[in-house]
Structures are given as C-alpha cells and as structure tokens.
Amino acid sequence: MNIIHVDMDAFFAAVEELDFPQLKGKPVIVGGGEERGVVTTANYIARKYGVHSAMPGFRARILCPNGCFRPVRHERYREVSKEIFSILYQITPLVEPVSIDEAYLDVSKSNEDAVEIAKFIKSSVRENVGLTVSAGVSYNKFLAKLASDWNKPDGLKIITKDQIPDILKPLPVRKIHGIGKKTAARLKNKGIFTVDDLLKLPKEYLFTTFGRLGLEIYEKIRGIDDRKVEVSRERKSYGRETTLEIDVIAKDELKKYIHTFAESISQGLNKNDIHAKTVTVKYRTSSFETHSKSKTLERYIQNCDEIIEVADGILNGIEINEPMRLIGLSVSNLKESNIYQMSFFDKEIKKQ
C-alpha cells in the first residue's frame, strides 16, 4: 500500500468558485461560452444536467440554460496547481505529475502510513488552497487511480490485495484504464459488460482480439501493474489548436492557422532546445468527426518554415468534403537539440 493517486475535483471549475464565491451552489461551466466554444470542464452540479468536457458549448447551453459559463484562465490554474504540488513535494520527492491537477506519489520510503498521508494531503489542500481533492491508495498505479475516482468529489478510497478481484467485478468495463468507447462497444457486442465478464475470458482470447491491450486488460483486472512512479515525465509533444469562429472549407484559409501555430510551436522548440521528427495536423469536421494525419521525417526539425512545409504537405493530402470547425497542429517524436547537430558535411550537401 505505497502508491497514492491524487486528483483535484473539477479543478478548473473549482478554481473559478474559489475566486468568485458568488458561483458556489450554481452550475459552473468552464469554456464553451463562445458561440462555437467547447466545454473544458464543469462542476458536479452542471454534470447532473449532462454537461461534460469536450461537449460543444451550444449543447451545454441547451442542457443547462442556467449554467454559469466562465472563460478558461490557464495562467490562474497553473498558479493554483503549483501551490498544490508544493504540498505533494513536501511529503516525498517521488511525485509523478500526470497533468495540471493529477499526480501519483510513491510513499514507500515514508515512515507514515499511506492512508494517513492521503488524509494529510486532503486536509492540507483544503486548508491552504481552499479546494477539495480525491485520493486513492493501493499497491499499484492502476488501482490507486481507480480508487481516487471511486467516490468523487472529496473522496478517499483504499484498495487492498485481498479485495482483488472481487471489488472490481461489478464495475463496467469502461472503468478499466485503456478501454475506450470503441473497445467497450466491441466488448458489448460480445455480451461483455462488466469486469466480472472480462475475468471469465482466457488470456489468449483477449490477446487475439485486442493485441497488447488485451494482455494489459487481463493483468490489470487481476490487480497486476508493475509500472513505477516516474519522477521525471518527458514532454511528448508541442501543439496548438483552435475552434474556428465559422466553419472553413478552403485550404488556404486553414493554412493561415497552421502557419500561426507553426510559429508558436517553433518558438517553444527553440526555447527548450528541442527538435521534432513527427508533424501532425488535427481537424474536426462540422459533423463533429475528429481526424488527424501525421508524417514522420527521416531527420529532426525545429525551424518554423520546415514545420510549415511539412504541415502544408499533410493538409494538401487531406480530402476535404465538408467544412471544418477545428484545426490543430502538433509536433512529436522529440529529442534534445544537442543530440542532433548539423555537421559541415550536411551544409555542403544542401549547397549541391
């Protein structure tokens, strides 16, 4: 019992209520206030109306006409996040940030009981920051994360070895990390709805049906997860995207956004001495279908013009049959710049 997973409760919305007390007791929705905006998060009151993250703003307004829509304030959320993480780092240096409002802690080297540490985190965040956090305690990361989501908000759940697998059996398959909508739909078509149903399937069947994911599912529902808390999490990508004010179908118009994104991404790469090898264009159609198309190069790039050249090539290869409501650009497959250095020979080749 040495892993704790902490997860802030409706973090962005909670910060809005913290800064604007008049919002308390009301359905608070962050993002989605603009005509074509998308909901970033909603507090638990708004969720009772069916509002959830990634929902189009117009849909949220239909479901929750009395909702209090707030603009996204990333800088403020980062500020509050730093306060929370400072509390976590006072407990142990073995903290793995998952996102701005979520982290794993390895407290195996602490003299204190993990459950007592989790209680301390909850009370410290409440007293010093003014927000609530849900915590899960278990002997591996999968179960700790599952536990933190068990009785949100302001929850605390402990899952011990002797509870496995019985405690998991009634859970719907979507509760298992790695099983998304498509996988859940495939399982449903086979009459598999709960973890109990999954437990009856042979490992070979899961592997044949879902590949490596099948093996991970087989192990996780039996309480097996050997992943360690990673103190250093490398950034995987740099990207920008935007929901367009009006649907756009002309590629020349979409390229204007792509070029602006490329400039911002290039600045980020240069600032952190990073090069990228993969460029991805993401787009969402007017019918809310989201797609992405990538290209991986044989060399690493950082320059804005090079990113634009690749991104334009990707966009040119996309067949646009309906207007787009969102466009995005990202780069991944990253390496530090000092790993890739252009030699004199490379320059000579370019001159030819």
VEXDOPA-330696 format. One line per 10 residues: number of its first residue (from 0); for each residue z, x, y of C-alpha. Coordinates in Angstrom, 1 decimal, padded with zeros to 4 digits, always signed. Example, Ala and Ser with C-alpha at 12.3 -4.5 7.8 and 13.67 -1.06 7.14 Angstrom:
! residues 2
0) +007.8,+012.3,-004.5 ~ +007.1,+013.7,-001.1
***
This chain:
! residues 352
0) +000.0,+000.0,+000.0 ~ -001.1,+002.6,+002.6 ~ -004.1,+001.0,+004.3 ~ -003.8,-001.3,+007.3 ~ -006.7,-003.1,+008.9 ~ -006.1,-004.5,+012.4 ~ -008.4,-007.0,+014.1 ~ -008.0,-008.4,+017.5 ~ -008.1,-012.2,+017.7 ~ -011.3,-013.5,+019.5
10) -010.9,-010.3,+021.6 ~ -013.4,-010.9,+024.5 ~ -012.2,-014.4,+025.0 ~ -008.5,-013.3,+024.7 ~ -009.1,-010.8,+027.5 ~ -010.6,-013.5,+029.7 ~ -007.5,-015.7,+029.1 ~ -005.3,-012.7,+029.8 ~ -006.9,-012.0,+033.2 ~ -007.4,-015.7,+034.1
20) -004.3,-017.6,+032.8 ~ -005.8,-020.9,+034.0 ~ -008.1,-020.6,+031.0 ~ -005.3,-020.9,+028.5 ~ -005.4,-024.0,+026.4 ~ -009.1,-024.5,+027.1 ~ -012.2,-023.7,+025.0 ~ -013.3,-020.3,+026.3 ~ -016.8,-019.0,+025.5 ~ -017.9,-015.5,+026.5
30) -021.6,-015.2,+027.1 ~ -024.2,-018.0,+026.8 ~ -023.5,-019.3,+030.3 ~ -027.0,-018.4,+031.5 ~ -029.9,-020.8,+030.6 ~ -031.1,-018.5,+027.8 ~ -027.9,-016.6,+027.1 ~ -026.3,-016.1,+023.7 ~ -022.6,-016.6,+022.8 ~ -020.8,-013.3,+022.3
40) -017.6,-014.8,+021.2 ~ -015.5,-017.9,+021.5 ~ -011.7,-018.5,+021.3 ~ -010.3,-020.6,+018.5 ~ -010.3,-023.8,+020.5 ~ -014.0,-023.5,+021.1 ~ -014.6,-022.7,+017.5 ~ -013.2,-026.1,+016.5 ~ -016.2,-027.5,+018.2 ~ -018.5,-025.5,+016.0
50) -019.2,-022.7,+018.6 ~ -019.6,-019.2,+017.2 ~ -021.0,-015.8,+018.1 ~ -024.8,-015.3,+018.3 ~ -025.3,-019.1,+019.0 ~ -027.7,-019.9,+021.7 ~ -025.9,-020.9,+024.9 ~ -027.7,-024.3,+025.2 ~ -026.4,-025.2,+021.7 ~ -022.9,-024.2,+022.6
60) -023.0,-026.4,+025.7 ~ -024.1,-029.4,+023.6 ~ -021.3,-028.8,+021.1 ~ -018.7,-028.1,+023.7 ~ -019.6,-029.6,+027.0 ~ -016.2,-028.9,+028.5 ~ -016.3,-025.2,+027.5 ~ -015.3,-022.5,+030.0 ~ -018.3,-020.1,+029.9 ~ -017.4,-016.6,+031.0
70) -019.8,-013.6,+031.7 ~ -019.5,-010.6,+029.4 ~ -017.4,-007.8,+031.0 ~ -017.8,-004.9,+028.7 ~ -016.1,-002.4,+031.0 ~ -012.9,-004.5,+031.1 ~ -013.0,-005.0,+027.3 ~ -013.3,-001.2,+026.8 ~ -010.3,-000.7,+029.1 ~ -008.1,-003.0,+027.1
80) -009.4,-001.6,+023.9 ~ -008.2,+001.9,+025.0 ~ -004.7,+000.5,+025.5 ~ -004.6,-000.9,+022.0 ~ -006.0,+002.2,+020.3 ~ -003.4,+004.3,+022.2 ~ -000.8,+002.3,+020.3 ~ -002.5,+002.9,+017.0 ~ -002.8,+006.7,+017.6 ~ +000.9,+006.9,+018.3
90) +001.5,+005.7,+014.8 ~ -000.9,+008.0,+013.0 ~ -003.9,+010.2,+013.8 ~ -005.7,+008.7,+010.7 ~ -007.4,+005.9,+012.6 ~ -010.9,+004.8,+011.9 ~ -012.3,+002.7,+014.7 ~ -014.8,+000.1,+013.3 ~ -015.6,-001.5,+016.7 ~ -014.0,-002.0,+020.1
100) -011.5,-004.4,+018.6 ~ -011.1,-003.4,+014.9 ~ -009.7,-000.4,+013.1 ~ -008.4,+000.9,+009.8 ~ -005.2,+003.0,+009.6 ~ -004.1,+005.3,+006.7 ~ -000.3,+005.4,+006.8 ~ +000.2,+007.1,+003.5 ~ +001.8,+010.1,+005.2 ~ +004.3,+007.9,+007.2
110) +007.9,+007.6,+006.2 ~ +007.8,+003.9,+007.3 ~ +006.8,+001.0,+005.1 ~ +003.2,-000.1,+005.8 ~ +004.2,-003.7,+006.3 ~ +006.8,-002.7,+008.8 ~ +004.2,-000.6,+010.6 ~ +001.8,-003.6,+010.7 ~ +004.6,-005.7,+012.2 ~ +005.3,-003.0,+014.8
120) +001.6,-002.9,+015.8 ~ +001.5,-006.6,+016.3 ~ +004.7,-006.7,+018.4 ~ +003.6,-003.6,+020.4 ~ +000.2,-005.0,+021.3 ~ +001.7,-008.4,+022.2 ~ +004.4,-006.8,+024.4 ~ +002.4,-004.0,+026.0 ~ -001.1,-005.6,+026.2 ~ -000.4,-009.3,+026.1
130) -002.7,-010.1,+023.2 ~ -002.4,-011.0,+019.5 ~ -003.7,-009.0,+016.6 ~ -004.1,-009.9,+013.0 ~ -003.3,-007.3,+010.3 ~ -003.9,-006.8,+006.7 ~ -002.1,-004.4,+004.4 ~ -003.2,-003.3,+001.0 ~ -004.0,-000.3,-001.2 ~ -007.7,+000.0,-000.2
140) -010.0,-000.8,+002.8 ~ -011.8,-003.8,+001.2 ~ -008.6,-005.7,+000.5 ~ -006.9,-004.7,+003.8 ~ -009.9,-006.1,+005.8 ~ -009.9,-009.2,+003.6 ~ -006.2,-009.6,+004.2 ~ -006.5,-009.3,+008.0 ~ -008.9,-012.3,+008.1 ~ -006.7,-014.4,+005.8
150) -004.7,-016.4,+008.3 ~ -006.1,-015.7,+011.7 ~ -005.1,-015.8,+014.5 ~ -002.0,-013.7,+014.8 ~ -001.8,-013.3,+011.1 ~ -000.2,-010.8,+008.7 ~ -001.2,-010.7,+005.0 ~ -000.3,-008.3,+002.2 ~ -002.4,-008.0,-000.9 ~ -000.8,-006.1,-003.8
160) -002.3,-004.7,-007.0 ~ -000.6,-007.3,-009.2 ~ -002.2,-010.1,-007.2 ~ -005.7,-008.9,-008.2 ~ -007.9,-010.6,-009.2 ~ -006.1,-014.0,-009.2 ~ -005.6,-014.2,-005.4 ~ -009.4,-013.7,-004.9 ~ -010.6,-016.2,-007.4 ~ -010.6,-019.3,-005.2
170) -012.4,-017.5,-002.3 ~ -016.1,-018.4,-001.5 ~ -018.5,-015.6,-002.3 ~ -019.2,-015.2,+001.4 ~ -015.7,-013.8,+001.9 ~ -016.8,-010.7,+000.0 ~ -018.0,-007.9,+002.3 ~ -021.7,-007.2,+001.6 ~ -022.6,-010.8,+000.6 ~ -024.5,-012.3,+003.5
180) -026.3,-015.6,+003.9 ~ -029.3,-014.7,+001.7 ~ -027.3,-013.2,-001.1 ~ -024.9,-016.2,-001.0 ~ -027.9,-018.6,-001.2 ~ -029.3,-016.7,-004.2 ~ -025.9,-017.0,-005.9 ~ -025.6,-020.6,-005.0 ~ -028.9,-021.3,-006.7 ~ -027.5,-019.8,-009.8
190) -024.4,-022.0,-009.6 ~ -022.1,-019.2,-008.3 ~ -019.9,-020.4,-005.5 ~ -016.5,-018.6,-005.8 ~ -015.2,-015.2,-006.7 ~ -014.0,-016.7,-010.0 ~ -017.6,-017.5,-010.8 ~ -018.5,-013.9,-009.9 ~ -015.8,-012.4,-012.2 ~ -017.5,-014.1,-015.2
200) -020.7,-012.2,-014.6 ~ -021.4,-008.9,-016.5 ~ -021.8,-005.7,-014.5 ~ -025.3,-005.3,-016.0 ~ -026.3,-008.7,-014.7 ~ -025.1,-008.0,-011.2 ~ -026.9,-004.7,-011.1 ~ -030.1,-006.1,-012.4 ~ -030.0,-008.9,-009.9 ~ -028.7,-007.2,-006.8
210) -029.0,-003.4,-007.5 ~ -026.4,-001.2,-006.0 ~ -024.9,-004.1,-004.0 ~ -024.3,-005.8,-007.4 ~ -022.2,-002.8,-008.6 ~ -020.2,-002.8,-005.3 ~ -019.5,-006.5,-005.7 ~ -018.4,-006.0,-009.3 ~ -015.9,-003.4,-008.3 ~ -014.6,-005.0,-005.1
220) -013.7,-008.3,-006.7 ~ -011.7,-006.3,-009.2 ~ -009.8,-004.5,-006.4 ~ -011.7,-001.2,-006.7 ~ -012.7,+000.5,-003.4 ~ -012.4,+004.3,-003.2 ~ -013.6,+004.6,+000.5 ~ -011.3,+006.7,+002.6 ~ -010.3,+006.1,+006.2 ~ -012.8,+008.2,+008.2
230) -011.1,+009.7,+011.3 ~ -014.5,+010.6,+012.8 ~ -017.2,+008.0,+012.8 ~ -020.6,+009.3,+014.0 ~ -022.7,+007.1,+016.2 ~ -025.6,+005.8,+014.2 ~ -027.9,+004.7,+016.9 ~ -028.7,+004.2,+020.6 ~ -030.3,+000.9,+021.7 ~ -030.8,-001.8,+024.3
240) -031.9,-005.4,+024.1 ~ -032.2,-008.4,+026.3 ~ -032.7,-012.1,+026.0 ~ -035.7,-012.9,+028.2 ~ -035.4,-015.4,+031.1 ~ -038.6,-017.1,+029.9 ~ -040.5,-016.7,+026.6 ~ -043.0,-013.9,+026.7 ~ -046.1,-013.5,+024.5 ~ -048.1,-010.8,+026.5
250) -047.5,-007.4,+025.0 ~ -048.0,-005.7,+028.4 ~ -045.0,-007.7,+029.7 ~ -042.9,-006.8,+026.7 ~ -043.8,-003.2,+027.1 ~ -042.2,-003.2,+030.6 ~ -038.9,-004.0,+029.0 ~ -039.5,-001.4,+026.2 ~ -040.2,+001.3,+028.8 ~ -037.0,+000.5,+030.8
260) -035.0,+000.6,+027.5 ~ -036.6,+003.9,+026.6 ~ -035.5,+005.5,+029.8 ~ -031.9,+004.3,+029.4 ~ -031.8,+005.5,+025.7 ~ -033.3,+008.9,+026.6 ~ -030.6,+009.4,+029.2 ~ -028.0,+008.6,+026.6 ~ -029.5,+011.0,+024.1 ~ -029.7,+013.8,+026.7
270) -026.2,+013.2,+027.9 ~ -024.8,+013.7,+024.4 ~ -027.3,+016.4,+023.3 ~ -028.8,+014.2,+020.6 ~ -032.3,+013.9,+019.1 ~ -033.6,+010.9,+017.1 ~ -036.1,+010.6,+014.4 ~ -036.5,+006.8,+013.9 ~ -037.6,+004.3,+016.6 ~ -037.1,+000.5,+016.1
280) -038.4,-002.4,+018.0 ~ -036.5,-005.6,+017.6 ~ -037.7,-009.1,+018.6 ~ -036.7,-012.7,+018.3 ~ -039.3,-015.5,+018.5 ~ -039.0,-018.8,+020.3 ~ -038.2,-020.4,+017.0 ~ -035.1,-018.0,+016.7 ~ -036.5,-015.8,+013.9 ~ -035.4,-012.2,+014.3
290) -037.5,-009.3,+013.1 ~ -037.5,-005.6,+013.5 ~ -040.1,-002.9,+012.8 ~ -039.4,+000.9,+012.6 ~ -041.2,+004.1,+012.5 ~ -039.6,+007.4,+011.2 ~ -041.2,+010.6,+012.6 ~ -041.5,+014.0,+010.9 ~ -039.8,+015.5,+013.9 ~ -036.9,+014.7,+016.2
300) -037.5,+013.4,+019.8 ~ -035.4,+012.9,+022.9 ~ -037.8,+012.6,+025.8 ~ -038.4,+009.2,+027.4 ~ -042.2,+009.5,+027.2 ~ -042.1,+010.3,+023.5 ~ -039.9,+007.3,+022.8 ~ -042.3,+005.1,+024.8 ~ -045.3,+006.4,+022.9 ~ -043.8,+005.6,+019.5
310) -042.4,+002.2,+020.6 ~ -045.7,+001.2,+022.2 ~ -047.4,+002.1,+018.9 ~ -044.9,-000.1,+017.0 ~ -045.4,-003.0,+019.4 ~ -049.2,-002.7,+019.2 ~ -048.9,-003.1,+015.4 ~ -046.9,-006.3,+015.6 ~ -048.9,-009.5,+015.3 ~ -047.5,-011.9,+017.9
320) -048.2,-015.5,+017.0 ~ -045.6,-017.2,+019.2 ~ -043.7,-016.3,+022.3 ~ -040.6,-014.0,+022.2 ~ -037.2,-014.8,+023.6 ~ -035.6,-011.4,+022.9 ~ -036.9,-007.9,+022.9 ~ -035.0,-004.7,+022.0 ~ -035.4,-001.0,+021.3 ~ -033.2,+001.4,+019.5
330) -033.4,+004.9,+018.0 ~ -031.5,+006.1,+014.9 ~ -031.5,+008.9,+012.3 ~ -029.7,+011.1,+014.8 ~ -028.9,+014.8,+014.9 ~ -027.3,+017.1,+017.5 ~ -029.8,+018.9,+019.7 ~ -028.7,+022.3,+018.7 ~ -029.9,+021.5,+015.2 ~ -033.4,+021.0,+016.5
340) -034.7,+023.6,+018.8 ~ -038.3,+024.1,+019.7 ~ -039.5,+027.6,+019.0 ~ -042.0,+029.7,+020.8 ~ -044.3,+029.0,+017.9 ~ -044.0,+025.3,+018.4 ~ -045.0,+025.7,+022.0 ~ -048.0,+027.8,+021.1 ~ -049.2,+025.1,+018.7 ~ -049.0,+022.5,+021.4
350) -051.3,+024.6,+023.6 ~ -054.1,+024.6,+021.0
***
